[in-house]
């Protein structure tokens, strides 16, 4: 990593009061110029190499279920690559997450690369926190595209203010979640936000914010890196479904119910 990129990752982003207010109301925000073209190019190469090295999906797209067609998913790349760790532990990104959640500090939950292959299927409406045994609503995912991302590629879509809805919180990513949540959102006052992403633009969405993505009808993979942050004070809750139990076992080793999520995989990120 060049000194220029290292300085960029350490430098605070100019997050305005208006942006924080927008996030508080809508539980998502898209921020332009979070990362430079040079930084994106650098991490695109590194993360793509890691995805190729650690991907375990071997089935052709047409033989997968809806979840499998949506994207290739490779988790916690920071544990395999110090070069990836430079991005995941970036003070610039962690500071944005903390300020949006209006908390003093954040810890890592985990990272995940989400690569929607050319011809990959749609990502159904869902809320990420269905999967997380976390007792706090103060969670946020940074969704970092590693290229300009058109609607044709499957740019992430949001339902503004949908974190206030309770319906669909018990549904994993599936055709059922798409149908049920879509009906609920159409009946609500939540605005459906569908926009492309410029190079260097990064979105942040809360754990209970509903979001989806269209299929990738382009000829190129949609390459995205995600970093999930928790309020430093977040505690482990009793899992409410098998997916939350799996997350406890995988991402919070040694933590007991009611304790701070403070395992070796969940460090506080200094900024």
N, C-alpha and C positions, 0 to 999 in steps of 0.2 A: 504494500500500500504506500502510495506517495505521501510525502509530508503535506501536500496540498489537500488530499482527501482526508488525512488524519485530522488536520486542523478544521476542516469542514464538519466532520462528525462530532467534534468537540464544541463547535461554536453554537451558541443559542440561536434558535429560529425566532423570527419576529412574530410571535403569536399575540394577536391583538385581543383586547377585552371583548370586541365584537365577535371574534371567532369563538372565544370561550362561551359567550352567551348563546351563540348559535348551537354549539355542541350541547350545552345544558338543555336547550329546548328540544333539539332534534335527535340527540344521541348518536350523531355521526357528523363528520365534516370532511371535506376534501381540501387539502392545502397544496398550493402550487409552490414550486421551487424549493421543496424540502431537501432534495438531493440534486446535485449537478449532473450534467450529462457524463462528465468524466467519472464520477462516483458510480453512476448507474452502469456504465460500460464495464467498470472494474468488477463490480459485484455480480453482474449478469454472468460473466465468464466463470467466476469462482463458484457461484451457487449452482449454475447449470452443470458444471463438472461434478459437484457433489450429488446432485439429483441423479445423474447418470450412474454414478458409482453406487448409490445406496437405494435406488428404486427397486422395489420387490414385486411390482405389478407386471406379470408376464402374459396375461390374457389379452387377446385382441379386443378392441373397444366393443365390437358387436357382441362379445360373449360376457360382458360385464353387466352388473346391475346399475341402477340409476346413479348411485353414489360413485361407483367405480368409473362410470363414463364421464362424470363431471370433471375429474382432474386426477393427475398423479399427485400423491401426497407423501412427502418425505419430512420426517420430524426431527427436531433438535439437531440440526446441522452444526450448531455451534460446538457440540461435543466432539465432532469429527474434524473440524477445521478452525484453526486460529484466525484464518482470513475471514471466514464467515462470522466468527465471534466479534471481529472488529465492528461489524454492522449491528449485530444483535445487542451488543453492549454499548452502543453509541449513546453518549450523553445527550446529543441533540434530539434523538428520537425519544429517549426516556423522559427528558424534560418536557417535551410536548405532551406526552401521555399523562404525566403527573399534573400538569397545569390544566389540561382538559378535564381530568377527573377531580381537580381541586383538592389534591392530596399532597402531603409533604414529600413522599418518596414512593418509588415503585420497585417491585421485584418481578423477575421474569417468571412467567408460567411455562411457556415453551415457545419455540419457533416452529414454523412449518412452511416448506415450499409447496406451492399449489400451482402445478403446471397443467393447464387445460390444453390438451393436444389439439392439433388441427383435426377437425371433425369430432372433437369431444362434445359430450352432451351438456345439457343445461344443469345448473346448480339450483335446486329447488329453494323456495323460501324457507328460511330457518333462522333460529337464534342460537349463536354459538354456546351460550351458557347452559343450554340443555345438557351439554357434555361435561360440564365442569362442577366438581364437588366443592364449590367456593361459596362462603356464606355472605359475601359482599357483592352489591351491584357495581362497585367501583372496579370494573374490569374494562380493558380496551384493547382492541386489535389494530395494529398498524398494518395496512394492506399496501404493499410496496410493489408496483408494477416495474418490471425490468425492461420495459420497452414502452413506447407510445401504445396506448391500448384503446382501440376503437370499439364501438358497439358490436361490430362484426366479430371481434375476437372474444367477446364475452366480458366486457367491463362490468365491474361490480355495481349493482343497483341497490338502492336503499329505500326503505319506507320511513319517512321522516316522522319522528315522534312515536314510532311503533313500540318503543320500549315500555310504554304505559299500558299496552294491551296484555292481557293474561292468556288469551286463547293461543294455542299452538306451542306453548312453552314446554309441553310434554312430548313433542314430536321430533324424532331424529330427521336428518336430511333424507327425504324420500319423496316419491310421487304423492303420498298421502299428505305430507307436510305442505307441499306445493298447493294442492287443491284446497285443503282446509284453511291455510293461512291466507291464500289469495282471496277467498270469499270474505274472510274477516277484514282484510285490509280494504277491499272494495267497499265494504259497508262503513268503514271508519272515515275519519277526516284526515288520515295520514296521507301525505303527498308522496307519490311514487317518483323517485329521482333516478333518471336514466341518462348518464352523460359519459362521454369518453374521458380518458385520462391523458393529460399531456406528459411528456417525458419529465421525470422528476417530481410529478404530482403524487402525493401520498394521501390515502384516506385513513381515518380513524373512526372506529365504530364501537359502541358499547356492547357488552355481552348479551344484553337482552334486546338489542336492535335487530329487527328483521331485515334480511338482505338476501339477494339472489344474484344469479348471473345467467345470461343467455348462452346457448351453445357457441362454440368457436367455429364459425363457418369460413374462416380465413384459411390461408395455406401455411400459416406459421403458428407455433405453440404460443399460448398466452402464458408468459413466465412471471410469476408473482412470488415474493417472499413475504411472509407474515410474521409479526412478532406480537405475542400476547403478553400484556402487562397486567399485574394485579396491584392494588393498593398494598403497600408494605404491611398493613395491619390486617389483611385478609386472612381468614382462618378456614380450616378444612371443616366441611359439614358432612353429616352422614349422607352417603350416596343415596340418591333417589331413583336411580335406574342403573342397569348394568354398565352403560357407557361411563357414568360417573365413577363407578367402582373401578373400571379399567383405567380411567384417567388417574385416580388416586394411586393405584398400583404402579402406574408407569411414570407419572410426572411429579409425584409427591412422596418419594420413598422415605419411609420411616416416620412420616408425620401422622399424628393421631387426631381423631375427630376432636374439634374444639381448639386445637393448637394452631399457632401461626404457621402458614405454609412456608416453612423455612428450611427446606432440605438443601442438599448440595446442588440440586438441579434448579432451585428457585432463589438465586442470590438477589440481593438488592443491587440495583444498577445505579452507580454513583453518577451524579451530574452536578 
